[in-house]
Amino acid sequence: MNRFAAWRRDRARRHSLRATLLAEDAALARTGRVGAELFARFSEAHGYGTATPMSWLTNRLTVLHRRLREGGTLELHEPGAAPLVVPGAGDHGETVFLQWIGRHFPDSLA
């Protein structure tokens, strides 16, 4: 009985985490905004450097890239400077976005 209860708790925790990630992705896709707090989470995942955090980071960057390709604007935190506004639906916007990734999260491009 205890093993079953532990399994159910673990399953519920995983379901809750998955729901949280989906909600975060939806918000990111809707707003295209990477503020200081989310940027810090990106930096932490990048700095950790193992598969799971890097996968999390790559998935978030993919959400942003999809928004950009669909014509949405991005607002990206730039430490020590004003936020970087990246216009969507164009080669220039994609170039600016990839340069931002290269400056702050270079290993995520591999």
N, C-alpha and C positions, 0 to 999 in steps of 0.2 A: 504494500500500500504506500509506503514512504517513497519508493522509487517512482511509482506512478504520479504521486503528488509533485515530486521534484521535476518529472518530465513535463507535467502540465504547466508548472510555474515557468520553466525554461521556454516552453513553447509560447506562452503568453508574453514573456519578455521579448522574444524574437519577433512576434507579431507586432508588438507595440513599437519596437525599434524600426521595423519595416514601415509601419504607418507614419512614424515621425519623419523618416527619410523621404517618403513620398510627398508628405506635406511640405517639407523644406524644398524639395525639387520643384514642386508646383509654385511655391512662392518665388523662388529664384527665376523660374521661367516667366512668371507674370511680371516681375519688377525689373529683372536684369541688374539688380543692385548688389554689389559686394561692398558692404560697409566695413568699418574698422574691426568690428567683432567677428564677422565672417572671414575677413582677411586673416585675422589672427588664427582662426581655426584652420584655414587653408595652410598657413605657415607652419602650424604645429604638425599637421598631417604630412606636409612635405619634409619637414625636419626629422620626423620620426623615421621616415625612409623605408619602412617595411611594406609588404604587399597590401595589407588591408587598409591602412591609412592612405596609401598612394592610390589605391583603387577608389576609395571614397572621394579623394580630391579630383581624380580624373573624371569620375562620374559627374561631379558638380561643374567642372570646366566644360564638359560635353553639353550639359544643359544650357550653359551660357552661350556656347558656340552655336547650338541649334537656334536659340533665340536670335542671335545675330544674323544667321543665314536666312531666317524668316523675316528679316527686316526690323527687328526690335533693337532699340538702343540699349547699350550697357552703361552703367555707372560703376566704375571700378575704383576701389580705394587705392590711393597712391601715397605711401608713407611720406610724411613731411611736405606734402603738396596738396593742392586741391584735387578732388576726385576727377578721374579721367573719364570723360564722356565719349563713348565710342558709338558712332552712327552705324546703323544696321544696313544690310542689303548692299554691300559693295566691297570691292577688293581692299579699299583703304581701311575700312573698319576691321576687316579680318586681319590685315597686316598689323594694325595697332593692337588688336587683342592678342595676337600671337607674340608680339614684342613684349607686352605686359607679362604674359605667361613666362616668356624667356628670361625676363628680368627677375621675377620673383619665385618662380617654380620651374626652373629649367629641366629638372629630371622628369617632370610630368609630361614632357613632349615626346619622350622616347617611346 
